[in-house]
Amino acid sequence: MSANTPILPCPSSSSIIITPTSPPSHPLQSPTFSIPPSLQPHLDTAASHLRAGRTVAFPTETVYGLGASSLNSDATRLIYKIKNRPSDNPLIMHVSSLDMLNRLLPPPETYRPSKLYLALMSAFWPGPLTLLFPSPDPPPPPAPQTNAIRMPSHPLALALIHTADLPVSAPSANSSGRPSPTQAIHVYNDLNGAEGLGCILDGGDCGVGVESTVVNGLNWKEAGGGFVDVLRPGGLGVEEIARTVAAVDGRQGATRILVHGKPWLPNAVASTSTAHLTSKPKTDLPPSTPGMKYRHYSPGVPVYLLLPSNTFSRPTDLPQEAETSARGLLRSLATRYGKAHRPLRFGLLHYDSSPISQQLIESSTEDGDPAVQLTPLSLGADATSAAQRLFGGMLKLEGRQLVNGVVADNIATNGDSHAVASDRGVDAILIEGCTDEGLGLAVMERVGKAVGGGGVTGGLANGQVGAVTGGNGRFWVDVTT
């Protein structure tokens, strides 16, 4: 580890003015940037790191990314080293204009983006949508023949890419396997001092909170009969993708919409089976985009997914012992953790006005029940707010931002604007589930991958689990009793 990684505050990033390209060109073709003078030195510093082959952590609207020049293979290998990321887990390229995108595509005489891709880019770029494009110089099969590319909407991310004049490959700025960072301090706590990390641009909290939705639309057919595959649900709901596809097709159902290669069921309520949370289609081919092969989002303590009966029918794939009441759940977990130390500390990420949170709080304080200290944190009213709060909530509860068991939003600093970590945290984290509608699909997939916890880094292949056993860390909780 090297010296402390500098955090460069960029409070004026919202003052960046991005002017679209004038007609008849596409608005995203070559936009112009007006950057406040107070911000330009930090962007110049970060851009110089990128040009020199170092990495930079920066905010996007989804999560903080660990970026390196997409055109420098040594720099992108540094990302894998810093994150301890599996070498076969691909990276997403980030661009600031369609001009930059065109530099990453095959020559126009051999490939032009489809009408569908043009519609998706016009509707959702810049934003949390990643598209697969054919690679101009693909490696020999069976390696992926595509590149995953997106245009982020955070003005600081766009300004950095524009200033560096480089496409930037950037996975989440955390150790592989950990919850993704949504604040600069999350990056600092995890990666501070990593060799090759030049700086951290602090642009405030990320607005979306989960990674981008990744779409393979290369099998779309203008005449119909093709398909569009959502390879990773994320910050853009599948419903939005489907609506755009139908508008381009001119009729609903002309193109099949898949999620992880399987037919998507629109307007889904909570599934009667939750196996999709921990499994993905088996394939012998290398993954073409992140999120297809490895489990992650794991905090340093076990995670349990709670499926309340007011939202979920009882899943058919859960063992009988995974069906319980709120009081029974706390008793079961207390028994599982034994009497090594008391009181047990459980964190709870829950939705506003949910009966399960109220019942758990009441059960944790009643006489005769196991001594449990419950730290509740709200995920908000719905999946959209849950996406914003999920990763930060897990990171708070695991202990780095807990003081005496209480979540501390305003932590003492060491005089260098860096939060002082606390080693006190919860013994386990309980997370309330939600339906698959909208961003719920992305939220539930990430919770499903976090189940187990234990701070495993480097990524677990799908099918592997952490320390949690019994119902694969899932409990169906009857809230009517």
RODO-2510 file (C-alpha; in nm, 4 decimals, decimal comma):
residues 481
     n   res          X          Y          Z
     1     m     0,0000     0,0000     0,0000
     2     s     0,1193     0,3484    -0,0815
     3     a     0,0472     0,6786     0,0918
     4     n    -0,3087     0,7948     0,1522
     5     t    -0,5087     0,8402    -0,1652
     6     p    -0,6163     1,2042    -0,2003
     7     i    -0,9878     1,2804    -0,2071
     8     l    -1,0519     1,5771    -0,4350
     9     p    -1,3790     1,7510    -0,3377
    10     c    -1,5919     1,8563    -0,6335
    11     p    -1,8955     2,0276    -0,4782
    12     s    -1,9516     2,2409    -0,7879
    13     s    -1,9962     1,9458    -1,0246
    14     s    -2,3655     2,0302    -1,0592
    15     s    -2,2550     2,3596    -1,2177
    16     i    -2,0988     2,1823    -1,5146
    17     i    -2,2915     2,2868    -1,8250
    18     i    -2,3155     2,0339    -2,1079
    19     t    -2,4550     2,1730    -2,4314
    20     p    -2,5947     1,9228    -2,6845
    21     t    -2,4737     1,9225    -3,0423
    22     s    -2,6839     2,1361    -3,2744
    23     p    -2,9053     1,9828    -3,5465
    24     p    -2,8851     1,8123    -3,7864
    25     s    -2,6323     1,6117    -3,5824
    26     h    -2,7468     1,3907    -3,2961
    27     p    -2,7528     1,5860    -2,9643
    28     l    -2,4965     1,3449    -2,8163
    29     q    -2,2640     1,3519    -3,1171
    30     s    -2,0110     1,5999    -2,9806
    31     p    -2,1508     1,8019    -2,6870
    32     t    -1,9541     2,0950    -2,5484
    33     f    -1,8566     2,1342    -2,1822
    34     s    -1,8395     2,4437    -1,9645
    35     i    -1,6514     2,3529    -1,6469
    36     p    -1,6299     2,5864    -1,3436
    37     p    -1,2729     2,7179    -1,2890
    38     s    -1,2765     2,5825    -0,9330
    39     l    -1,3321     2,2327    -1,0652
    40     q    -1,0966     2,2302    -1,3623
    41     p    -0,7731     2,1655    -1,1642
    42     h    -0,9173     1,8513    -1,0037
    43     l    -1,0369     1,7245    -1,3406
    44     d    -0,6969     1,7979    -1,4936
    45     t    -0,5282     1,6039    -1,2131
    46     a    -0,7585     1,3050    -1,2562
    47     a    -0,7247     1,3150    -1,6355
    48     s    -0,3443     1,3191    -1,6071
    49     h    -0,3609     1,0036    -1,3945
    50     l    -0,5722     0,8330    -1,6606
    51     r    -0,3363     0,9342    -1,9420
    52     a    -0,0399     0,8099    -1,7379
    53     g    -0,1915     0,4628    -1,6985
    54     r    -0,3111     0,5031    -1,3400
    55     t    -0,6636     0,4606    -1,2062
    56     v    -0,9086     0,7181    -1,0731
    57     a    -1,2210     0,6683    -0,8620
    58     f    -1,5093     0,8894    -0,9695
    59     p    -1,8856     0,9131    -0,9211
    60     t    -2,1424     0,8099    -1,1754
    61     e    -2,5187     0,8296    -1,1339
    62     t    -2,5159     0,4579    -1,0465
    63     v    -2,2158     0,3902    -0,8172
    64     y    -1,8576     0,5127    -0,7866
    65     g    -1,6353     0,3649    -1,0546
    66     l    -1,2665     0,2692    -1,0576
    67     g    -1,1615     0,4009    -1,3960
    68     a    -0,8660     0,3480    -1,6276
    69     s    -0,8039     0,4214    -1,9935
    70     s    -0,9841     0,1644    -2,2079
    71     l    -0,7048     0,2052    -2,4640
    72     n    -0,4274     0,1020    -2,2224
    73     s    -0,4217    -0,2710    -2,1449
    74     d    -0,1705    -0,2252    -1,8608
    75     a    -0,4029     0,0291    -1,7003
    76     t    -0,7083    -0,1952    -1,7249
    77     r    -0,5060    -0,4824    -1,5761
    78     l    -0,4352    -0,2495    -1,2833
    79     i    -0,8094    -0,2335    -1,2175
    80     y    -0,8174    -0,6112    -1,1769
    81     k    -0,5172    -0,6011    -0,9425
    82     i    -0,6556    -0,3245    -0,7199
    83     k    -0,9985    -0,4856    -0,6941
    84     n    -0,8746    -0,8463    -0,6767
    85     r    -1,1247    -0,8969    -0,9569
    86     p    -1,1472    -1,2304    -1,1413
    87     s    -0,9632    -1,1943    -1,4712
    88     d    -1,2576    -1,3218    -1,6770
    89     n    -1,5059    -1,0664    -1,5382
    90     p    -1,5354    -0,8032    -1,8165
    91     l    -1,5270    -0,4265    -1,7788
    92     i    -1,7710    -0,1651    -1,9074
    93     m    -1,6362     0,1221    -2,1175
    94     h    -1,7666     0,4743    -2,0508
    95     v    -1,7835     0,7448    -2,3175
    96     s    -1,8785     1,1129    -2,3195
    97     s    -2,0064     1,1437    -2,6781
    98     l    -2,1158     0,9472    -2,9825
    99     d    -1,7932     1,0578    -3,1496
   100     m    -1,6007     0,8720    -2,8799
   101     l    -1,8349     0,5734    -2,9144
   102     n    -1,7659     0,5552    -3,2878
   103     r    -1,3932     0,5251    -3,2144
   104     l    -1,4678     0,1997    -3,0303
   105     l    -1,6844     0,0426    -3,3023
   106     p    -1,5997    -0,1456    -3,6214
   107     p    -1,5692     0,0788    -3,9304
   108     p    -1,9023     0,2102    -4,0615
   109     e    -1,8762     0,0061    -4,3795
   110     t    -1,9004    -0,3123    -4,1707
   111     y    -2,1251    -0,2034    -3,8795
   112     r    -2,3780     0,0653    -3,7991
   113     p    -2,5897     0,0763    -3,4826
   114     s    -2,9411    -0,0550    -3,5411
   115     k    -3,2575     0,1529    -3,5318
   116     l    -3,3272    -0,0027    -3,1930
   117     y    -2,9884     0,0979    -3,0537
   118     l    -3,0329     0,4524    -3,1831
   119     a    -3,3720     0,4677    -3,0086
   120     l    -3,2322     0,3291    -2,6825
   121     m    -2,9399     0,5720    -2,6866
   122     s    -3,1675     0,8658    -2,7657
   123     a    -3,4051     0,7682    -2,4841
   124     f    -3,1659     0,6635    -2,2076
   125     w    -2,8194     0,8062    -2,2787
   126     p    -2,6667     0,9581    -2,0841
   127     g    -2,7966     0,7274    -1,8128
   128     p    -2,7798     0,3847    -1,6448
   129     l    -2,7958     0,1759    -1,9644
   130     t    -2,5069    -0,0320    -2,1006
   131     l    -2,5284    -0,1749    -2,4532
   132     l    -2,3260    -0,4520    -2,6123
   133     f    -2,1548    -0,3559    -2,9369
   134     p    -1,9432    -0,5688    -3,1708
   135     s    -1,5722    -0,5352    -3,1003
   136     p    -1,3638    -0,3857    -3,3831
   137     d    -1,0769    -0,6225    -3,3035
   138     p    -1,2173    -0,9196    -3,1102
   139     p    -0,9934    -1,1887    -2,9625
   140     p    -1,0272    -1,5428    -3,0988
   141     p    -1,3452    -1,7270    -2,9936
   142     p    -1,4706    -1,8378    -2,7490
   143     a    -1,3686    -1,5047    -2,5931
   144     p    -1,6435    -1,2381    -2,6080
   145     q    -1,6742    -1,0722    -2,9472
   146     t    -1,8421    -0,7653    -2,7999
   147     n    -1,7684    -0,4610    -2,5850
   148     a    -2,0058    -0,3278    -2,3190
   149     i    -2,0336     0,0520    -2,3469
   150     r    -2,2394     0,3219    -2,1782
   151     m    -2,2599     0,7000    -2,1393
   152     p    -2,3022     0,7952    -1,7709
   153     s    -2,5236     1,0880    -1,6772
   154     h    -2,3276     1,2232    -1,3802
   155     p    -2,1809     1,5556    -1,4998
   156     l    -1,8506     1,4935    -1,3199
   157     a    -1,8057     1,1560    -1,4899
   158     l    -1,8810     1,3037    -1,8308
   159     a    -1,6491     1,5989    -1,7692
   160     l    -1,3657     1,3670    -1,6616
   161     i    -1,3987     1,1479    -1,9711
   162     h    -1,4204     1,4584    -2,1908
   163     t    -1,1168     1,6199    -2,0251
   164     a    -0,9060     1,3053    -2,0589
   165     d    -1,0386     1,2527    -2,4140
   166     l    -1,0302     0,8799    -2,3443
   167     p    -1,2921     0,6103    -2,3092
   168     v    -1,2750     0,4944    -1,9479
   169     s    -1,3236     0,1343    -1,8360
   170     a    -1,4719     0,1389    -1,4878
   171     p    -1,6247    -0,1278    -1,2649
   172     s    -1,7400    -0,0313    -0,9163
   173     a    -1,4629     0,1217    -0,7021
   174     n    -1,4452    -0,1453    -0,4324
   175     s    -1,2718    -0,4717    -0,3568
   176     s    -1,4324    -0,7397    -0,5710
   177     g    -1,7102    -0,9116    -0,3826
   178     r    -1,7916    -0,6122    -0,1607
   179     p    -2,0995    -0,3865    -0,1704
   180     s    -2,0605    -0,1188    -0,4344
   181     p    -1,9674     0,2323    -0,3122
   182     t    -2,2171     0,5162    -0,3435
   183     q    -2,0072     0,7767    -0,1568
   184     a    -1,6430     0,8795    -0,1871
   185     i    -1,5789     0,7731     0,1726
   186     h    -1,6896     0,4174     0,0833
   187     v    -1,4119     0,4097    -0,1774
   188     y    -1,1584     0,5532     0,0664
   189     n    -1,2460     0,3011     0,3387
   190     d    -1,1985     0,0141     0,0950
   191     l    -0,9208     0,1136    -0,1472
   192     n    -0,7226     0,3908     0,0248
   193     g    -0,3538     0,3652    -0,0567
   194     a    -0,3919     0,1054    -0,3314
   195     e    -0,0909     0,1121    -0,5611
   196     g    -0,1876     0,2802    -0,8866
   197     l    -0,4964     0,4622    -0,7511
   198     g    -0,4201     0,8251    -0,8316
   199     c    -0,7095     1,0034    -0,6643
   200     i    -1,0754     0,9909    -0,5657
   201     l    -1,3090     1,2543    -0,7084
   202     d    -1,5769     1,3302    -0,4497
   203     g    -1,8956     1,4286    -0,6321
   204     g    -2,1357     1,3477    -0,3498
   205     d    -2,3870     1,0642    -0,3256
   206     c    -2,4822     0,8610    -0,6310
   207     g    -2,8410     0,9208    -0,7364
   208     v    -2,9402     0,5758    -0,8662
   209     g    -2,7422     0,3548    -0,6304
   210     v    -2,7212     0,0297    -0,8298
   211     e    -2,5157    -0,0461    -1,1369
   212     s    -2,6375     0,0069    -1,4919
   213     t    -2,8742    -0,2231    -1,6773
   214     v    -2,6807    -0,4213    -1,9383
   215     v    -2,8621    -0,5058    -2,2625
   216     n    -2,7613    -0,7213    -2,5572
   217     g    -2,9725    -0,6005    -2,8490
   218     l    -2,7505    -0,7394    -3,1237
   219     n    -3,0046    -1,0142    -3,1952
   220     w    -3,2882    -0,7680    -3,2566
   221     k    -3,4346    -0,7975    -3,6052
   222     e    -3,6093    -0,5074    -3,7716
   223     a    -3,8487    -0,7478    -3,9400
   224     g    -3,9383    -0,9054    -3,6031
   225     g    -3,8696    -1,2448    -3,4556
   226     g    -3,5480    -1,1476    -3,2789
   227     f    -3,4815    -1,0974    -2,9105
   228     v    -3,3315    -0,8486    -2,6669
   229     d    -3,1560    -0,9931    -2,3619
   230     v    -3,1167    -0,8016    -2,0351
   231     l    -2,7903    -0,9503    -1,9125
   232     r    -2,7853    -0,7540    -1,5881
   233     p    -3,0887    -0,5786    -1,4385
   234     g    -2,9889    -0,2421    -1,3008
   235     g    -3,0736     0,1249    -1,2726
   236     l    -3,3094     0,1191    -1,5721
   237     g    -3,6159    -0,1032    -1,5352
   238     v    -3,6790    -0,3815    -1,7846
   239     e    -4,0230    -0,2291    -1,8411
   240     e    -3,8574     0,0811    -1,9896
   241     i    -3,6495    -0,1309    -2,2254
   242     a    -3,9571    -0,3274    -2,3339
   243     r    -4,1567    -0,0106    -2,4035
   244     t    -3,8837     0,1267    -2,6278
   245     v    -3,8492    -0,2035    -2,8115
   246     a    -4,2250    -0,2162    -2,8737
   247     a    -4,2267     0,1450    -2,9967
   248     v    -3,9491     0,0725    -3,2460
   249     d    -4,1150    -0,2513    -3,3565
   250     g    -4,4483    -0,0774    -3,3941
   251     r    -4,6274    -0,3510    -3,2047
   252     q    -4,6025    -0,5324    -2,8718
   253     g    -4,4457    -0,8779    -2,8756
   254     a    -4,2653    -0,8593    -3,2105
   255     t    -3,9368    -0,8955    -3,0208
   256     r    -3,8899    -1,1337    -2,7307
   257     i    -3,7606    -0,9714    -2,4106
   258     l    -3,5297    -1,1946    -2,2093
   259     v    -3,3642    -1,1552    -1,8698
   260     h    -3,0529    -1,3670    -1,8224
   261     g    -3,1523    -1,5541    -2,1374
   262     k    -3,4945    -1,6494    -2,0020
   263     p    -3,8362    -1,5021    -2,0971
   264     w    -3,9249    -1,1929    -1,8993
   265     l    -4,2627    -1,1864    -1,7269
   266     p    -4,3868    -0,8252    -1,7193
   267     n    -4,5784    -0,6776    -1,4269
   268     a    -4,4513    -0,9551    -1,2036
   269     v    -4,5567    -0,9660    -0,8425
   270     a    -4,3309    -1,1305    -0,5893
   271     s    -4,2216    -1,4645    -0,7267
   272     t    -4,3390    -1,7887    -0,5687
   273     s    -3,9836    -1,9144    -0,6184
   274     t    -3,6738    -1,7143    -0,5368
   275     a    -3,4205    -1,9440    -0,6992
   276     h    -3,3470    -1,6747    -0,9569
   277     l    -3,1830    -1,4715    -0,6820
   278     t    -2,8932    -1,7122    -0,6451
   279     s    -2,8593    -1,8811    -0,9830
   280     k    -2,7895    -1,7812    -1,3391
   281     p    -2,8075    -1,9776    -1,6630
   282     k    -2,5148    -2,2126    -1,6991
   283     t    -2,2886    -2,1444    -1,9910
   284     d    -1,9540    -2,2709    -2,1119
   285     l    -1,8778    -1,9384    -2,2807
   286     p    -1,6828    -1,6587    -2,1106
   287     p    -1,9105    -1,3848    -1,9759
   288     s    -1,9657    -1,0942    -2,2142
   289     t    -2,0488    -0,8434    -1,9427
   290     p    -2,0212    -0,8027    -1,5620
   291     g    -2,2794    -0,9702    -1,3418
   292     m    -2,3166    -1,2903    -1,5442
   293     k    -2,0844    -1,5230    -1,3539
   294     y    -1,9914    -1,4011    -1,0069
   295     r    -2,1746    -1,3405    -0,6818
   296     h    -2,0801    -1,0228    -0,4979
   297     y    -2,2147    -0,7238    -0,3003
   298     s    -2,1081    -0,9063     0,0164
   299     p    -2,0549    -0,7083     0,3393
   300     g    -1,8289    -0,8369     0,6134
   301     v    -2,1128    -1,0034     0,8068
   302     p    -2,3807    -1,2565     0,7076
   303     v    -2,6853    -1,1307     0,5175
   304     y    -3,0347    -1,2792     0,5384
   305     l    -3,3156    -1,2074     0,2937
   306     l    -3,6622    -1,1757     0,4477
   307     l    -3,9640    -1,2501     0,2298
   308     p    -4,2705    -1,1121     0,4149
   309     s    -4,6014    -1,2867     0,3583
   310     n    -4,7787    -0,9607     0,2739
   311     t    -4,5606    -0,9391    -0,0399
   312     f    -4,4511    -1,2969    -0,1174
   313     s    -4,6403    -1,6220    -0,1498
   314     r    -4,4462    -1,8952     0,0229
   315     p    -4,1608    -1,9945    -0,2132
   316     t    -4,1759    -2,3595    -0,3079
   317     d    -3,7983    -2,3997    -0,2937
   318     l    -3,7536    -2,3084     0,0750
   319     p    -3,7190    -2,5775     0,3450
   320     q    -3,9813    -2,5917     0,6175
   321     e    -3,7484    -2,4436     0,8808
   322     a    -3,7184    -2,1286     0,6686
   323     e    -4,0902    -2,0512     0,7285
   324     t    -4,1282    -1,8501     1,0449
   325     s    -4,2798    -1,5530     1,2278
   326     a    -4,0897    -1,2379     1,3226
   327     r    -4,0405    -1,3660     1,6769
   328     g    -3,9449    -1,7095     1,5506
   329     l    -3,6902    -1,5574     1,3135
   330     l    -3,5071    -1,3777     1,5932
   331     r    -3,5149    -1,6909     1,8081
   332     s    -3,3803    -1,9004     1,5224
   333     l    -3,0959    -1,6604     1,4507
   334     a    -3,0130    -1,6206     1,8194
   335     t    -2,9893    -1,9982     1,8499
   336     r    -2,7747    -2,0162     1,5383
   337     y    -2,5299    -1,7607     1,6752
   338     g    -2,5160    -1,9205     2,0212
   339     k    -2,4175    -1,7456     2,3422
   340     a    -2,0667    -1,6363     2,2519
   341     h    -2,1626    -1,2758     2,3150
   342     r    -2,4804    -1,0899     2,4026
   343     p    -2,6684    -0,8909     2,3166
   344     l    -2,6669    -1,0012     1,9581
   345     r    -2,6636    -0,7099     1,7172
   346     f    -2,8787    -0,7392     1,4041
   347     g    -2,9180    -0,4707     1,1408
   348     l    -3,2468    -0,4419     0,9536
   349     l    -3,2931    -0,2792     0,6130
   350     h    -3,6682    -0,2395     0,5701
   351     y    -3,9355    -0,0503     0,3790
   352     d    -4,1359     0,2319     0,5328
   353     s    -4,4555     0,1235     0,7104
   354     s    -4,3809    -0,2451     0,6556
   355     p    -4,5386    -0,4809     0,9109
   356     i    -4,2259    -0,6963     0,9234
   357     s    -4,0102    -0,4141     1,0607
   358     q    -4,2606    -0,3272     1,3311
   359     q    -4,2999    -0,6912     1,4333
   360     l    -3,9238    -0,7467     1,4462
   361     i    -3,8728    -0,4349     1,6561
   362     e    -4,1463    -0,5430     1,8977
   363     s    -4,0140    -0,9009     1,9137
   364     s    -3,6602    -0,7847     1,9886
   365     t    -3,7696    -0,6049     2,3059
   366     e    -4,0281    -0,8413     2,4554
   367     d    -3,9407    -1,0186     2,7808
   368     g    -3,8452    -1,3812     2,7433
   369     d    -3,7164    -1,3491     2,3906
   370     p    -3,3463    -1,3698     2,3046
   371     a    -3,1489    -1,0577     2,3860
   372     v    -3,1267    -0,8859     2,0472
   373     q    -3,0194    -0,5315     1,9703
   374     l    -3,1897    -0,4305     1,6454
   375     t    -3,0601    -0,1399     1,4367
   376     p    -3,3259    -0,0539     1,1763
   377     l    -3,2445     0,1487     0,8645
   378     s    -3,5126     0,2482     0,6162
   379     l    -3,4864     0,1585     0,2483
   380     g    -3,7554     0,4165     0,1836
   381     a    -4,0967     0,3691     0,0306
   382     d    -4,0162     0,1559    -0,2719
   383     a    -3,7511    -0,0083    -0,4888
   384     t    -3,6301     0,3232    -0,6317
   385     s    -3,5300     0,4540    -0,2899
   386     a    -3,4077     0,1078    -0,1916
   387     a    -3,1653     0,1097    -0,4841
   388     q    -3,0227     0,4396    -0,3587
   389     r    -2,9831     0,3176     0,0005
   390     l    -2,9063    -0,0544    -0,0226
   391     f    -2,5272    -0,0569    -0,0558
   392     g    -2,4725     0,2361     0,1792
   393     g    -2,6996     0,0714     0,4356
   394     m    -2,5040    -0,2533     0,4270
   395     l    -2,1752    -0,0668     0,4620
   396     k    -2,3060     0,1328     0,7580
   397     l    -2,4410    -0,1701     0,9384
   398     e    -2,1331    -0,3867     0,8986
   399     g    -1,9509    -0,1529     1,1341
   400     r    -1,7432     0,1017     0,9519
   401     q    -1,9929     0,3752     1,0255
   402     l    -2,1427     0,2487     1,3529
   403     v    -2,0592     0,4027     1,6880
   404     n    -2,1745     0,2018     1,9906
   405     g    -2,4225     0,0170     1,7741
   406     v    -2,5842     0,3369     1,6444
   407     v    -2,5587     0,4445     1,2835
   408     a    -2,3476     0,7587     1,2640
   409     d    -2,4140     0,9810     0,9646
   410     n    -2,1826     1,2566     1,0886
   411     i    -1,8649     1,0772     1,1892
   412     a    -1,5673     1,2424     1,3529
   413     t    -1,2841     1,3147     1,1130
   414     n    -0,9090     1,2974     1,1492
   415     g    -0,8562     1,6519     1,0237
   416     d    -0,8091     1,5324     0,6678
   417     s    -1,1815     1,5062     0,5799
   418     h    -1,1668     1,1264     0,6053
   419     a    -1,4115     0,9394     0,8266
   420     v    -1,2758     0,7464     1,1203
   421     a    -1,3883     0,3852     1,0945
   422     s    -1,5367     0,2044     1,3925
   423     d    -1,4817    -0,1672     1,4464
   424     r    -1,8207    -0,2095     1,6098
   425     g    -2,0931    -0,3387     1,3835
   426     v    -2,3797    -0,5823     1,3677
   427     d    -2,3524    -0,9601     1,3804
   428     a    -2,5813    -1,0007     1,0790
   429     i    -2,7914    -0,7948     0,8396
   430     l    -3,1587    -0,8669     0,7664
   431     i    -3,2948    -0,7224     0,4408
   432     e    -3,6636    -0,7062     0,3503
   433     g    -3,7470    -0,8212    -0,0027
   434     c    -3,9661    -0,6462    -0,2581
   435     t    -4,1401    -0,7285    -0,5847
   436     d    -3,9562    -0,7499    -0,9162
   437     e    -4,1306    -0,4472    -1,0688
   438     g    -3,9231    -0,1506    -1,1850
   439     l    -3,5907    -0,1329    -1,0033
   440     g    -3,7103    -0,4119    -0,7732
   441     l    -3,5569    -0,6708    -1,0037
   442     a    -3,2141    -0,5073    -0,9706
   443     v    -3,2510    -0,4630    -0,5950
   444     m    -3,3564    -0,8234    -0,5368
   445     e    -3,0797    -0,9604    -0,7558
   446     r    -2,8191    -0,7692    -0,5563
   447     v    -2,9658    -0,8746    -0,2236
   448     g    -2,9713    -1,2328    -0,3491
   449     k    -2,6022    -1,2119    -0,4345
   450     a    -2,5219    -1,0523    -0,0978
   451     v    -2,6893    -1,3348     0,0969
   452     g    -2,4192    -1,5115     0,2943
   453     g    -2,1981    -1,2119     0,3526
   454     g    -1,8792    -1,2839     0,5369
   455     g    -1,6670    -1,0369     0,3427
   456     v    -1,5637    -1,2741     0,0653
   457     t    -1,3499    -1,0861    -0,1854
   458     g    -1,2443    -1,1762    -0,5350
   459     g    -1,5933    -1,2897    -0,6364
   460     l    -1,7741    -1,6185    -0,5822
   461     a    -1,8943    -1,8130    -0,8825
   462     n    -2,2720    -1,8439    -0,8997
   463     g    -2,3802    -2,1517    -0,7100
   464     q    -2,1210    -2,0926    -0,4377
   465     v    -2,2509    -1,9554    -0,1085
   466     g    -2,0984    -1,7840     0,1891
   467     a    -2,1250    -1,8889     0,5519
   468     v    -2,5054    -1,8782     0,5767
   469     t    -2,6904    -2,2098     0,5502
   470     g    -3,0515    -2,3214     0,5779
   471     g    -3,2807    -2,1900     0,3086
   472     n    -2,9752    -2,0327     0,1444
   473     g    -3,0023    -1,7438     0,3878
   474     r    -3,3679    -1,6740     0,2998
   475     f    -3,6659    -1,6739     0,5349
   476     w    -4,0343    -1,6502     0,4485
   477     v    -4,1820    -1,4527     0,7393
   478     d    -4,5542    -1,4779     0,8183
   479     v    -4,6530    -1,1255     0,9212
   480     t    -5,0196    -1,2130     0,9777
   481     t    -4,9543    -1,3970     1,3054
***
